Amino acid sequence: MSRHEIPGKKMAYQKVNADQRAPGHSQYLDNDDLQATALDLEWDMEKELEEPGFDQFQLDSAENQNLENPETADLNLDSIQPATSPKGRFQRLQEESDYVTRYTRSAPKSNPCNFCRLLKILCTATVLFILGILIGYYAHKNCPSNATTSGTLDLHLYQEILKTIQAEDIKKSFRNLVQLYKSEDDTEISKKIKSHWTSLGLEDVQFVNYSVLLNLPGPSASSVSLSSSGQCFHPNGQPCSEEARKHSSQDLLYSYAAYSAKGTLEAEVIDVSYGNADDLKRIQKMKNTTNKIALLKLGKLPLLYKLSLLEKAGFGGVLLYIDPCDLPKTANLSYDTFMVSLNPGGDPSTPGYPSVDGSFRQNRSNLTSLLVQPISASLVAKLISSPNSRTKNSICSPLELPNNDQRIVSMQIQTVSKFKTVTNVVGYLKGLTSPDRYIVVGSRHHTAYSYYGQEWASSTAIITAFIRALMLRVKRGWRPDRTIVFCSWGGTAFGNIGSYEWGEDFRKVLQRNVVAYISLHSPIRGNSSLYSVASPSLQQLVVEKNNFNCSRRAKCQETNVSSVQIEGDADYFINHLGIPTVQFAYEDITALEGPSFLSEALFLKRATKIEEMDPFFHLHETITKLSGEVILQIANEPVLPFNALDIAIEVQNSLKGDQPYTHQLLALASRLRESAELFQSDEMRPANDPKERIPIRVRMLNDILQDMEKSFLVEQVPPGFYRNILYHLDGKTSQFSILLEAWEHCKLLASNETIQEALSEVLNSINSAQVYFKAGLDVFDSVLVGKN
């Protein structure tokens, strides 16, 4: 029987039952009979492909073994759990040392000229050996001695690149950058970054400029006045005075909400606490909220979402503050002012499209009908007549206005909207074998007309340190397989404007080509805990890197990795393109334990003492090396180090709890997991073995891997929520954020219409992902059938 006539031809890669696997072992069965069966089938297939002229293909032995092991005919994968390492999932079945082929050939007949033939063979082999040595010598002489074969996993190479990263170099770069922040605009800083990157050897470094609408502070500081006493206060709690108005400091001017409505409002202040649905439901039962001023705490939920609830409730203004009880005890910010941006992202005058020449400009100087003014905790204490010292027995008492007290205040906000140029610096390191696949690495630089903290200098110093280390190796002949794009974004403080405009400008190319985004936004926020944010498909890679680096330090803490909404320029890539993302940062443990979304406040003085948190810049060095190793692995591994099964597990975990209406979703999530398990075992495992790797199949596999998370982008979400529903509001709740919000909304309005819409969005996303994996499996099956 010829190979084209073989009915029911079996695939080489067998599904395995995880239930039979002992804990700690490979995900694939260690059962000797099943392993031998799989190996027999693989050997037969490989021999068939290697010897197209050999028509006798014997399956008897393999079929007999399958008959003896009927449990292998229909294997159940429900109990497969994620491995502790991505590599653990793809380990090749070990080939047995005593393996014997079934291809028996007849022994050659005796011949009197055997000696002559042997002599000829010996002479020919000698000539070929000498020729091979000569070819190898000259090939070695003409090739760079340090060039690494493209597509090989070379951890020693990665370590050789990363060991050149030194804390002292990062410190020098940081100090040089900090000296530049006082310039009138960001041109000087952008030029400095471009010049430095070019001098390091980075290719095609360029400016990408956009003219965008910025909302800037007015000529004088905003104020809040108590109507009962006539006392006037600046946002930091200090009394107003003519002298202060004439010589308003930068701190006072930049205590404002960008893109807020402007004007004057005199009304009663109503304490809405954190402004969630329960808070508003309670308050609206007691008071009329129309055109009143809300006293609102930052944190727990996205600010844009809370403002949307206040708008619907009819409020006219908002006094925004951070309760000291929500901050670490070491942070004394009672008199500190801060800035917030009410811009969801990009140039407000060109929503959803890039602000390039010829684009239609909309008149959107304010993005809310509310007058929003950030104020300090000390001013809140004065408005509610509370003593400054509220700590008793080491217990902090939150600020709150008694329900029976009435405070009438007048707030005045004046801002100016102007078109300004925002500059991005973009440089490329072209890939060797897949130059059309990009890993985008994003930092940020100081933008003029905004707060002047030093986190941007840490961000820029870290990305520059990695570029330096990488280019030292590139100059010796090595290149990554995929292109690495380095970006320093402008306009971050006003709503990630630089990254959004660049993303909208090149959306089609980025959707097709970007593999991953590595964020370096505010890498040093504390010094006690390494906190990592990663897409579900990349979490195991991050855990692996954390554990490896932890093992080299004396003190190792538990790995803290989650998929949560994060601040910074990763927003567009996660939220609109569905691109897998990683971010490493150092935080204070106490800050992580407090409410989320406090980082939406940009303090003018806070975090300007970066060198106090990391005096020797060892934390900077660690972030650079961790990020660098992830970048190198994604850029250079033949198969992208993403995990399909982890996405399915994340979906199942997000449906746990006592949420109603989730039965249908759980059933669909189970089918998604089954498809992901088959995809993981049948396609990803063999592709990760060099012996089984077929270039066209690897390319197809990578195309599927890089688009896995796009299925979870939904159209309609509440303001401030991610459209990528795989990301949660914080690390404490694992449920889908849009379902939690819809349930709260349902309780507030006594209607289930919102929850039904949210359920439909989640259901469609899970179904889309399941169909996507199934289609991927069908494509690979078709390729196998076509080749056979």
CORMO-V346624 format. One line per field, one symbol per residue. phi: phi as a letter, one per 20 degrees, with the letter a starting at -180 (. if undefined). psi: psi as a letter, one per 40 degrees, with the letter a starting at -180 (. if undefined). burial: I if it has 9 or more other ideal C-beta (glycine too) atoms within 8 Angstrom, else O. A space follows every 50 residues. Layout:
phi->???
psi->???
burial->???
This chain:
phi->.effdfelfeffeefceffeefgnegfegeffffffffffffffffffff cfeeeedddgffffffffcffefceddfefdfffbgffedfffffffefc feeedfffffbfegfffffffffffffffffffffffffffeegfdfdgf neecfffgffffffecgffffffgfffffefeffceffffffffffffff ofelebecdcecedddfffcffbcceffdmfdcegeneffbfffffcffg gffeebdfmffcqcbdafedfdlemeffgffffffdceefledeedefom bggffffffffffnfdbbddbdfgfedgffeddgdedbdcdeefqnfgec fnbfedgnffdeecfcdbeeedcfceffffgffdldffecdclmdeeffb egfeeccdcddcccccdbeceddddcccdffedcfedddeddcbcfdfmc fcfdgfffgfffffffgffffffffeoebffdfdddcdedmffeplffff fffffdgfffgedfebcdedflfddabdbedddbggfdffffffffffff fedfdddffdcbdcfcfoffgfffecdmegccbdbecegffffeffmfff edffdfmedgfffcfdmffgffffffffffgffffcfgdgfdcfffffff ffffdfodfemdffffffffffffffffffeedffffedgfdfdgfffff ffffffdgeffdededcfgneffeffeefbeedefgffffffffffffdl bdffffffffffgffffffffffffffffffffffffe
psi->hideehifhiidhiiihedehiheiidiiehddddddddddddddddddd gdehehhheddddddddegdeedgihedehiiieiddeeehihhhidfhh ieghiiiiiihefddddddddddddddddddddddddddddeihdehhhi eihgddddddddeehhddddddddddddeeeeidaeddddddddddddde ehifhiihihhihihiiadiiiihihddeehhiideeiiiidddddfhid dddegihhfiiiahhhiihhhebefidddddddeddihehfihhhhhiid ihddddddddddeeidihhhihhdeeiidehgfdehiiiihehehahdeg heiigiheihhiggdieieihhhhiidddddddefiidhehhfehhhihi hideihhhihhhhhihhihihhhihhiihhiddgeehhhhhhaiihhiea ifieddddddddddddddddddddeeeiiidihhhhhhiieddeffdddd dddddfdddddddhdihhhfhgdheaedhhhhhiideedddddddddddd eeidhhihhghigihiiaeeddddddefhhihhhihihddddeaiieded hhiddieefdeddgdefddddddddddddddddddehdhhfihddddddd dddeeiafiifedddddddddddddddddddddddddehddehhdddddd dddddeededeehidhiiheiidheehidiedheihddddddddddddef ieddddddddddddddddddddddddddddddddddd.
burial->OOOOOIOOOOOIIIOIIIOOIOOOOOIIIIOOIIIIIIIIIIIIIIIIOO OOOIOOIOIOIIOOIIOOIOOIOOIOIOOOOIIOIIOIIIIIOOOOOOOO OOOOOOOOOOOOOOOOIOOOOOOOOOOOOOOOOOOOOOOOOOOOOOIOOI OOOOOOIIOIIIOIIOIOIIIOIIOIIIOIIOIOIIOIIIOIIIOIIIOI OIOOIOIIOIOIIIIIOIOOIIIIIIIOOOOOIIIIIOOIOOOIIOOIOO IIIIIIIIIIIIOOIOIOIIIIIIIIIOIIIOIIOOOOIOOIIIIIIIIO IIIIIIIIIIIOIIIIIIIIIIIIOIIOOOOOIIIIIIIIIIIOIIIIII IOOIIOOOIOOOOIOIOIOIIIIIIIIIIIIIIIOOOOOIOOOOOOOOIO IOOOOOIIIIIIIIIIOOOIOIIIIIIIIOIIOIIOIIIIIIIIIIIIOI IIIIIIIIIIIIIIIIIIIIIIIIOIIIIIIIIIIIIIIIIIIIIIIIII IIIIIOIOOIOOIIIIIIIIIIIIIIOOIIIIIIIIIIIIIIIIIIIOII OOOOOOOOIIIIIIIIOIIIIIIIIIIIIIIIIIIIIIIIIIOIOIIIOI IIIIOIIOOIOOIIOOIOIIIIIIIIIIIIIIIIIIIOIIIIIIIIIIII IIOIIOOOIOIIOOIIOIIIIIIIIIIIIIIIIIIIIIIOOOIOOOIIOI IIOIIIIIIOIIIIOOOOIIIIIIIIIIIIOOOOIIIIIIIIIIIIIIOO OOOIIIIIIOIIIIIIIIIIOIIIOIIOIIOOIIOOOO
